[in-house]
């Protein structure tokens, strides 16, 4: 049973300490622990609470990398995507992507036919060992008429149809990362959220000593580890002193996606060219404009991505109304039929990603590849810092880091077989059977643990809020076995309750009252928990259910 236990964590000598509980930290902890290393992961806030929670939810196979002729990077994307899909198939589904085709040049049918053929050939093994229900079909070309049916009122001059390819849609990116963390725990690792790495020092015993502050009770603990991997994202240069490379300063861009209540497109993720000019300086085949994706997701439409340089401290990241309004106007310029308004925006995703440069025309060049490095400090060769770029390729970086670790230190126990879940009754009562399908769609194989919390519940008293499909047993499970500590952890990172739209004050009050009864929160604490959740929706126009 996963628990927040920094005292136990500090009592052991670790092989590998991973700092950061986003996509890269989680996948690294999973693969390192699976290889037999005594592993721990610490995260200063909640797991998957920053940039990794703010992607466009597409696990892509790298079709766009063909314009860079970067086949190696495509393979990394394809194999990493397959790993993520196989780890939690209940959290992913095939996503048909469509891009209109114009003329006979780079935007034309013949170029796209060649690209789709190469994409399928390079991804020949994309469905290996995956359940048939989530297999990704081959790409193809559709006619001008079919294109118009999917994208009404599209610009018609010289339209020749559309290219269609298939990626995977992550229904819940936060739970996908949590599956990696829980999987690492199954392989013997320990993980603690709200635990901040404050400093690292080299000890006389050839171990690194790391000072960890428990941000829930302000206690300080000392951990010892043979190897450290710093995967703290935009906190990379400030989380531990030994992560810094000399004379370097990473630049960061705020990446913004918006979520609309309007279902602009329902069957396809549609890629449309942006209104302004854009030059990808690394591309061999240059399109001249940035693509914006309109992604159908949980009854909403995600749209992105917009970038602008950010010099703010990552702890103070703020999205202002003007930024969202500008993106709404860009969407309407790209596709006027959307008729999007600010009031249509129900949520947004914002995170910091490493950027390379910015031109005089304000065109931002993003970093293209995730990397890792050791600091230029004597004695710290067994400290790696990760500069992560893409959510999808995090498993590839994890495999590469594991190779580096294996060259420097060896685990004592060898490869670890994942712990089997304790025996749980499979003869469910009527109340459990009523909820079994719902829970399996949300939690996969972990649903049986939640069902076990329902053994003594009456049919009339199982819900916190039935309209939101939120069960009391869910919350009990999330508090006891998934380290949920705050209201926001459950609303934004465990259940998906509030990740597409504000769930409403009524639901928040029901949930906080139930949690407060279990955690002995007073009225002031409960109100503070609600206010913390509400801040995540600023500056949107909230609609009460």
C-alpha positions as CSV (number, residue, x, y, z in Angstrom):
1,X,0.0,0.0,0.0
2,X,1.6,3.3,-1.1
3,X,2.0,5.7,1.8
4,X,3.8,9.0,2.4
5,X,6.6,7.9,4.7
6,X,9.7,10.0,4.5
7,X,11.0,8.6,7.8
8,X,11.0,5.1,6.2
9,X,12.5,6.5,3.1
10,X,15.4,8.2,4.9
11,X,16.2,5.0,6.8
12,X,17.4,3.2,3.7
13,X,20.4,3.8,1.4
14,X,19.0,4.2,-2.1
15,X,20.5,3.2,-5.4
16,X,18.7,5.9,-7.3
17,X,16.8,8.9,-6.1
18,X,14.6,10.5,-8.8
19,X,13.6,14.2,-8.2
20,X,10.4,15.1,-10.0
21,X,7.1,13.3,-10.5
22,X,6.1,14.4,-14.0
23,X,6.4,12.3,-17.2
24,X,10.1,12.0,-17.2
25,X,10.6,11.4,-13.4
26,X,7.8,8.8,-13.4
27,X,9.0,6.8,-16.4
28,X,12.6,6.9,-15.1
29,X,11.5,5.6,-11.6
30,X,9.5,2.9,-13.3
31,X,12.3,1.5,-15.5
32,X,15.0,1.9,-12.9
33,X,13.0,0.1,-10.2
34,X,12.0,-2.6,-12.7
35,X,15.7,-3.2,-13.4
36,X,16.2,-4.0,-9.7
37,X,17.6,-0.7,-8.3
38,X,16.5,0.4,-4.9
39,X,14.6,3.5,-6.1
40,X,12.7,6.5,-4.6
41,X,10.9,9.4,-6.2
42,X,10.2,12.7,-4.5
43,X,8.0,15.5,-5.9
44,X,7.8,19.0,-4.4
45,X,4.1,19.3,-5.2
46,X,1.7,16.6,-6.3
47,X,2.5,14.0,-8.9
48,X,1.9,15.2,-12.5
49,X,0.9,18.6,-11.3
50,X,2.8,20.9,-13.7
51,X,3.8,20.8,-17.3
52,X,3.1,17.0,-17.7
53,X,-0.6,17.7,-16.9
54,X,-0.8,20.4,-19.6
55,X,-0.1,18.5,-22.8
56,X,-2.5,18.4,-25.8
57,X,-3.2,14.8,-24.7
58,X,-1.9,13.3,-28.0
59,X,0.6,10.5,-27.8
60,X,2.0,11.0,-31.2
61,X,4.2,8.8,-33.4
62,X,6.2,11.7,-34.9
63,X,4.7,12.1,-38.3
64,X,5.7,15.8,-38.2
65,X,9.3,14.7,-37.8
66,X,9.4,13.7,-41.5
67,X,9.8,17.3,-42.4
68,X,13.1,17.1,-40.5
69,X,13.9,13.7,-42.1
70,X,14.5,12.5,-38.5
71,X,13.6,8.8,-38.7
72,X,15.4,8.0,-35.4
73,X,13.3,10.5,-33.5
74,X,10.1,9.0,-35.1
75,X,11.1,5.5,-33.9
76,X,11.7,6.9,-30.4
77,X,8.2,8.4,-30.5
78,X,6.5,5.2,-31.9
79,X,8.1,2.8,-29.4
80,X,7.5,5.2,-26.4
81,X,3.8,5.7,-27.5
82,X,3.4,1.9,-27.7
83,X,4.8,1.5,-24.2
84,X,2.4,4.0,-22.8
85,X,-0.6,2.5,-24.5
86,X,0.4,-1.0,-23.3
87,X,0.9,0.2,-19.7
88,X,-2.6,1.6,-19.3
89,X,-4.8,0.7,-22.3
90,X,-7.9,1.9,-20.5
91,X,-6.5,5.4,-20.5
92,X,-5.9,5.7,-24.3
93,X,-7.9,5.4,-27.5
94,X,-7.1,5.7,-31.2
95,X,-7.3,9.2,-32.5
96,X,-7.9,9.9,-36.2
97,X,-6.1,13.1,-37.2
98,X,-7.0,15.0,-40.3
99,X,-5.1,17.8,-42.3
100,X,-6.6,19.5,-45.4
101,X,-4.5,19.3,-48.5
102,X,-4.0,22.2,-51.0
103,X,-2.4,22.4,-54.4
104,X,0.4,20.2,-55.7
105,X,3.3,21.3,-53.5
106,X,4.3,20.6,-49.9
107,X,0.7,20.9,-48.9
108,X,-0.6,18.6,-51.6
109,X,-1.9,15.1,-52.0
110,X,1.2,13.4,-53.4
111,X,3.5,14.7,-50.7
112,X,1.0,13.6,-48.0
113,X,0.5,10.1,-49.6
114,X,4.3,9.6,-49.5
115,X,4.4,10.8,-45.9
116,X,1.6,8.5,-44.8
117,X,3.3,5.6,-46.5
118,X,6.6,6.3,-44.8
119,X,4.8,6.8,-41.5
120,X,3.2,3.4,-41.7
121,X,6.4,1.7,-42.7
122,X,8.5,3.3,-40.0
123,X,5.8,2.4,-37.5
124,X,5.4,-1.1,-38.7
125,X,5.4,-2.5,-35.1
126,X,3.1,0.2,-33.7
127,X,0.4,-2.3,-32.6
128,X,2.7,-5.1,-31.3
129,X,1.4,-6.6,-28.0
130,X,-1.5,-4.0,-27.8
131,X,-5.1,-5.0,-27.3
132,X,-7.0,-5.0,-30.7
133,X,-9.4,-2.3,-29.4
134,X,-6.6,0.3,-29.4
135,X,-4.8,-0.7,-32.6
136,X,-3.9,2.2,-34.8
137,X,-4.9,1.8,-38.5
138,X,-2.9,2.9,-41.5
139,X,-3.1,6.4,-42.8
140,X,-5.0,7.3,-45.9
141,X,-6.3,10.2,-48.1
142,X,-9.9,11.2,-48.1
143,X,-11.7,13.2,-50.9
144,X,-12.5,16.9,-51.0
145,X,-16.1,16.0,-50.3
146,X,-15.2,13.9,-47.2
147,X,-13.0,16.6,-46.0
148,X,-15.8,19.2,-46.2
149,X,-18.1,16.9,-44.3
150,X,-15.7,16.8,-41.4
151,X,-14.5,20.4,-41.7
152,X,-17.5,22.5,-42.9
153,X,-16.8,25.9,-44.3
154,X,-13.2,25.2,-44.8
155,X,-11.2,27.4,-47.2
156,X,-12.1,25.9,-50.6
157,X,-9.7,27.4,-53.1
158,X,-7.5,24.6,-54.5
159,X,-8.6,22.1,-51.8
160,X,-7.8,18.5,-52.9
161,X,-9.0,16.5,-49.9
162,X,-7.3,15.6,-46.6
163,X,-4.7,13.3,-45.2
164,X,-5.7,11.1,-42.3
165,X,-3.3,9.4,-39.9
166,X,-3.8,7.8,-36.4
167,X,-2.2,8.7,-33.1
168,X,-3.4,7.8,-29.6
169,X,-5.5,10.1,-27.4
170,X,-4.7,10.0,-23.7
171,X,-8.0,10.3,-21.9
172,X,-6.3,11.2,-18.7
173,X,-2.6,12.2,-18.8
174,X,-2.4,12.7,-15.1
175,X,-3.5,9.1,-14.3
176,X,-1.2,7.8,-17.0
177,X,1.8,9.2,-15.2
178,X,0.4,8.0,-11.9
179,X,0.3,4.5,-13.4
180,X,4.0,4.7,-13.9
181,X,4.6,5.8,-10.4
182,X,2.3,3.1,-8.9
183,X,4.0,0.6,-11.2
184,X,7.4,1.6,-9.8
185,X,6.0,1.0,-6.3
186,X,4.8,-2.4,-7.5
187,X,8.5,-3.0,-8.3
188,X,9.7,-2.1,-4.8
189,X,10.2,1.7,-5.2
190,X,9.0,4.3,-2.8
191,X,7.4,7.6,-3.8
192,X,6.5,10.7,-1.8
193,X,4.6,13.8,-3.0
194,X,4.9,17.2,-1.4
195,X,8.5,16.5,-0.6
196,X,11.0,19.0,-1.9
197,X,14.7,18.3,-2.5
198,X,16.4,21.4,-1.1
199,X,20.1,20.5,-1.3
200,X,22.6,17.8,-2.2
201,X,26.0,17.2,-0.8
202,X,28.7,14.5,-1.4
203,X,29.4,12.4,1.7
204,X,32.6,10.8,2.8
205,X,31.0,7.3,2.2
206,X,30.7,7.9,-1.6
207,X,27.0,8.6,-1.2
208,X,25.0,11.7,-2.0
209,X,23.2,13.2,0.9
210,X,20.0,15.0,-0.1
211,X,18.0,17.3,2.2
212,X,14.2,16.8,1.8
213,X,11.6,19.1,3.2
214,X,8.1,17.6,3.8
215,X,5.9,20.5,2.6
216,X,2.9,19.2,4.5
217,X,4.4,19.3,8.0
218,X,7.6,21.3,7.4
219,X,9.8,18.5,8.7
220,X,13.3,17.9,7.2
221,X,14.7,14.5,6.3
222,X,18.1,13.4,5.0
223,X,18.3,10.8,2.3
224,X,21.3,8.9,1.1
225,X,21.6,7.7,-2.5
226,X,24.3,6.3,-4.8
227,X,22.8,8.0,-7.8
228,X,20.5,11.0,-8.4
229,X,18.4,11.9,-11.4
230,X,16.9,15.4,-11.4
231,X,13.8,15.4,-13.6
232,X,12.2,18.5,-12.0
233,X,11.2,20.2,-15.3
234,X,11.2,24.0,-15.1
235,X,12.6,23.8,-11.6
236,X,15.7,22.1,-13.1
237,X,18.1,24.9,-12.4
238,X,16.9,25.6,-8.8
239,X,15.9,22.3,-7.3
240,X,19.4,21.2,-6.3
241,X,22.6,23.1,-6.7
242,X,24.5,20.2,-8.4
243,X,22.1,20.2,-11.3
244,X,23.6,23.4,-12.7
245,X,25.9,23.5,-15.7
246,X,28.4,26.3,-15.6
247,X,27.6,29.5,-17.4
248,X,24.3,28.3,-18.8
249,X,20.8,29.7,-18.4
250,X,17.9,27.8,-19.9
251,X,15.2,29.9,-21.5
252,X,11.6,28.8,-21.1
253,X,8.4,29.2,-23.1
254,X,4.9,29.1,-21.7
255,X,2.9,26.6,-23.8
256,X,-0.8,27.2,-23.7
257,X,-3.7,25.0,-24.8
258,X,-7.4,26.0,-24.3
259,X,-10.4,23.7,-23.8
260,X,-13.7,24.7,-25.3
261,X,-17.2,23.6,-24.3
262,X,-18.0,23.8,-28.0
263,X,-17.6,20.5,-29.9
264,X,-16.0,22.1,-33.0
265,X,-15.0,18.7,-34.5
266,X,-16.2,15.4,-33.0
267,X,-14.7,12.6,-35.0
268,X,-11.2,13.8,-35.9
269,X,-8.4,15.9,-34.4
270,X,-8.1,18.5,-37.1
271,X,-4.8,20.2,-38.0
272,X,-5.2,23.7,-39.4
273,X,-2.6,26.2,-40.3
274,X,-2.1,29.2,-38.1
275,X,-2.9,32.7,-39.3
276,X,0.7,34.1,-39.0
277,X,4.0,33.1,-40.5
278,X,6.2,30.6,-38.8
279,X,9.6,29.3,-39.7
280,X,11.0,26.1,-38.2
281,X,14.7,26.6,-38.7
282,X,15.5,22.9,-38.1
283,X,13.0,21.7,-40.8
284,X,14.4,20.5,-44.1
285,X,10.9,20.6,-45.6
286,X,9.5,23.9,-44.5
287,X,5.7,24.5,-44.4
288,X,5.9,28.2,-43.5
289,X,3.1,28.1,-40.9
290,X,2.5,26.6,-37.5
291,X,-0.2,23.9,-37.2
292,X,-2.9,24.2,-34.6
293,X,-4.8,21.1,-33.5
294,X,-8.5,20.9,-32.6
295,X,-8.8,17.8,-30.5
296,X,-12.1,16.2,-29.5
297,X,-11.7,15.1,-25.8
298,X,-14.2,14.2,-23.2
299,X,-17.1,16.1,-24.8
300,X,-14.9,19.2,-25.3
301,X,-12.5,20.5,-27.8
302,X,-8.8,21.1,-26.9
303,X,-7.0,23.6,-29.1
304,X,-3.3,24.3,-29.2
305,X,-0.6,25.1,-29.0
306,X,0.4,28.7,-28.5
307,X,3.9,29.7,-27.2
308,X,5.4,32.8,-25.6
309,X,8.6,33.3,-23.7
310,X,8.3,33.3,-19.9
311,X,10.8,34.7,-17.4
312,X,8.5,34.1,-14.4
313,X,9.5,31.7,-11.6
314,X,7.8,28.4,-12.3
315,X,6.1,28.6,-8.9
316,X,4.4,31.8,-10.0
317,X,3.2,30.7,-13.4
318,X,0.1,32.7,-14.3
319,X,-2.1,32.7,-17.4
320,X,-3.9,36.0,-17.8
321,X,-7.2,36.7,-19.5
322,X,-5.4,38.6,-22.3
323,X,-3.5,35.4,-23.3
324,X,-6.6,33.3,-23.5
325,X,-8.5,36.0,-25.4
326,X,-5.6,36.3,-27.9
327,X,-5.8,32.6,-28.5
328,X,-9.6,32.7,-29.0
329,X,-9.1,35.4,-31.6
330,X,-6.5,33.3,-33.3
331,X,-8.8,30.3,-33.4
332,X,-11.5,32.4,-35.1
333,X,-9.0,33.7,-37.6
334,X,-7.9,30.2,-38.4
335,X,-11.5,28.8,-38.6
336,X,-14.2,31.5,-38.5
337,X,-17.0,29.0,-38.3
338,X,-15.9,28.1,-34.8
339,X,-17.3,31.4,-33.6
340,X,-15.5,30.9,-30.3
341,X,-16.0,33.3,-27.4
342,X,-14.1,33.8,-24.2
343,X,-17.1,32.4,-22.3
344,X,-16.8,29.1,-24.2
345,X,-13.4,28.4,-22.6
346,X,-13.9,25.9,-19.8
347,X,-10.3,25.1,-18.9
348,X,-6.7,25.6,-20.1
349,X,-3.4,23.8,-19.9
350,X,-0.3,25.8,-19.4
351,X,3.2,24.6,-18.8
352,X,6.8,25.6,-19.2
353,X,8.9,24.0,-21.9
354,X,12.6,24.6,-22.8
355,X,13.0,27.0,-25.8
356,X,16.0,27.8,-27.9
357,X,15.5,31.3,-29.3
358,X,13.1,33.9,-30.3
359,X,13.3,35.9,-33.6
360,X,12.6,39.5,-34.2
361,X,9.1,38.5,-35.5
362,X,8.5,36.8,-32.1
363,X,8.8,33.3,-33.6
364,X,9.8,31.0,-30.9
365,X,12.1,28.1,-31.7
366,X,11.5,25.3,-29.2
367,X,14.0,22.7,-28.1
368,X,13.4,19.7,-30.3
369,X,14.9,16.8,-28.2
370,X,14.9,15.8,-24.6
371,X,18.4,15.5,-23.2
372,X,20.3,14.8,-20.0
373,X,23.7,15.8,-18.6
374,X,26.0,15.6,-15.6
375,X,27.0,18.8,-13.9
376,X,30.5,20.2,-14.4
377,X,31.3,19.8,-10.7
378,X,33.9,17.4,-9.4
379,X,32.5,14.5,-7.5
380,X,29.0,14.7,-9.0
381,X,29.4,12.4,-12.0
382,X,26.5,10.3,-10.6
383,X,24.0,13.1,-10.8
384,X,22.1,13.4,-14.0
385,X,19.8,16.3,-14.9
386,X,17.0,15.8,-17.5
387,X,15.8,18.5,-19.8
388,X,12.5,17.1,-20.9
389,X,10.7,18.3,-24.1
390,X,8.0,15.8,-25.1
391,X,5.6,13.9,-22.9
392,X,5.3,11.1,-25.4
393,X,9.1,10.4,-25.6
394,X,9.7,10.3,-21.8
395,X,9.9,6.4,-21.8
396,X,12.8,6.6,-24.4
397,X,14.8,9.0,-22.2
398,X,14.1,6.7,-19.2
399,X,15.6,3.7,-21.2
400,X,18.7,5.8,-22.1
401,X,19.2,7.0,-18.5
402,X,18.9,3.4,-17.2
403,X,21.8,2.4,-19.6
404,X,23.9,5.2,-18.0
405,X,23.1,4.1,-14.5
406,X,23.9,0.4,-15.3
407,X,27.3,1.4,-16.5
408,X,28.1,3.1,-13.2
409,X,26.4,1.1,-10.5
410,X,24.8,-2.3,-10.2
411,X,21.7,-3.3,-8.3
412,X,22.1,-5.9,-5.6
413,X,18.9,-7.8,-6.3
414,X,18.6,-7.9,-10.1
415,X,15.4,-7.5,-12.1
416,X,12.4,-7.3,-9.8
417,X,9.1,-9.1,-10.5
418,X,6.2,-6.7,-9.8
419,X,4.3,-7.4,-6.6
420,X,1.0,-9.2,-7.1
421,X,-2.0,-7.6,-5.7
422,X,-3.3,-9.3,-2.5
423,X,-6.2,-11.6,-3.0
424,X,-9.5,-9.7,-3.4
425,X,-12.9,-11.3,-3.5
426,X,-14.3,-11.6,-7.0
427,X,-17.8,-12.4,-5.9
428,X,-19.2,-8.9,-5.9
429,X,-22.4,-7.9,-4.2
430,X,-25.1,-6.0,-6.2
431,X,-23.8,-2.6,-5.2
432,X,-20.3,-3.4,-6.3
433,X,-21.5,-4.9,-9.6
434,X,-23.4,-1.7,-10.3
435,X,-20.1,0.3,-10.1
436,X,-17.6,-2.2,-11.5
437,X,-17.8,-1.0,-15.2
438,X,-17.6,2.7,-14.2
439,X,-14.5,2.1,-12.1
440,X,-12.8,-0.1,-14.6
441,X,-13.1,2.6,-17.3
442,X,-11.5,5.1,-14.9
443,X,-9.0,3.0,-13.0
444,X,-8.4,-0.2,-15.1
445,X,-7.0,-3.1,-13.0
446,X,-6.9,-0.9,-9.9
447,X,-10.7,-0.8,-9.8
448,X,-10.8,-4.1,-7.8
449,X,-9.1,-2.2,-4.9
450,X,-11.8,0.4,-4.9
451,X,-14.5,-2.2,-5.1
452,X,-13.1,-3.7,-1.9
453,X,-13.8,-0.5,-0.1
454,X,-17.5,-0.9,-0.9
455,X,-18.2,-4.2,0.8
456,X,-20.2,-2.7,3.7
457,X,-21.8,0.2,1.8
458,X,-25.5,0.4,1.3
459,X,-26.9,1.1,-2.2
460,X,-28.5,4.4,-1.0
461,X,-25.2,5.7,0.4
462,X,-22.4,5.0,-2.1
463,X,-22.2,8.4,-3.8
464,X,-20.5,11.7,-2.9
465,X,-22.2,13.0,-6.1
466,X,-24.0,10.6,-8.4
467,X,-24.3,13.2,-11.2
468,X,-20.5,13.5,-11.3
469,X,-20.1,9.7,-10.9
470,X,-18.0,10.2,-7.8
471,X,-18.1,7.4,-5.2
472,X,-17.2,7.5,-1.6
473,X,-15.1,4.3,-2.1
474,X,-13.1,6.2,-4.7
475,X,-12.1,8.9,-2.3
476,X,-11.3,6.4,0.4
477,X,-9.0,4.5,-2.0
478,X,-7.3,7.7,-3.3
479,X,-6.6,8.9,0.2
480,X,-5.3,5.6,1.5
481,X,-3.5,4.1,-1.6
482,X,-2.6,6.9,-4.0
483,X,-1.3,9.6,-1.6
484,X,-4.0,12.2,-2.4
485,X,-3.5,14.8,0.3
486,X,-5.5,17.8,-0.9
487,X,-8.9,18.5,-2.5
488,X,-7.0,19.6,-5.7
489,X,-5.2,16.2,-5.9
490,X,-8.6,14.5,-6.3
491,X,-10.3,17.1,-8.4
492,X,-7.4,17.7,-10.8
493,X,-5.1,14.8,-10.7
494,X,-6.8,11.5,-9.6
495,X,-10.4,11.5,-10.9
496,X,-10.4,13.9,-13.8
497,X,-13.4,15.5,-12.1
498,X,-12.3,19.1,-12.9
499,X,-9.8,18.7,-15.7
500,X,-12.2,19.6,-18.6
501,X,-14.5,22.0,-16.8
502,X,-15.2,23.5,-13.3
503,X,-17.3,20.9,-11.5
504,X,-19.3,23.5,-9.5
505,X,-19.2,24.7,-6.0
506,X,-21.9,22.2,-4.9
507,X,-19.7,19.2,-5.9
508,X,-16.6,20.7,-4.3
509,X,-18.4,21.3,-1.0
510,X,-19.7,17.7,-1.0
511,X,-16.3,16.4,-1.7
512,X,-14.4,18.6,0.8
513,X,-16.9,17.8,3.5
514,X,-16.4,14.0,3.0
515,X,-12.6,14.4,2.9
516,X,-12.7,16.7,5.9
517,X,-14.5,14.1,7.9
518,X,-11.8,11.5,7.1
519,X,-8.8,13.9,7.6
520,X,-10.2,16.0,10.5
521,X,-10.2,19.3,8.6
522,X,-11.9,22.2,10.3
523,X,-14.2,24.7,8.4
524,X,-11.3,27.1,7.7
525,X,-9.2,24.3,6.2
526,X,-12.1,23.1,4.1
527,X,-12.7,26.6,2.7
528,X,-9.0,27.0,2.0
529,X,-9.0,23.7,0.0
530,X,-11.9,25.0,-2.1
531,X,-10.1,28.3,-2.7
532,X,-7.0,26.5,-3.8
533,X,-9.0,24.6,-6.5
534,X,-10.8,27.7,-7.6
535,X,-7.4,29.4,-8.3
536,X,-6.8,26.8,-11.0
537,X,-9.7,28.2,-13.0
538,X,-8.8,31.9,-12.9
539,X,-9.3,33.9,-15.0
540,X,-12.1,31.9,-16.7
541,X,-15.8,32.6,-16.6
542,X,-17.1,29.8,-14.3
543,X,-20.5,28.2,-14.8
544,X,-22.2,26.7,-11.8
545,X,-23.9,23.4,-12.5
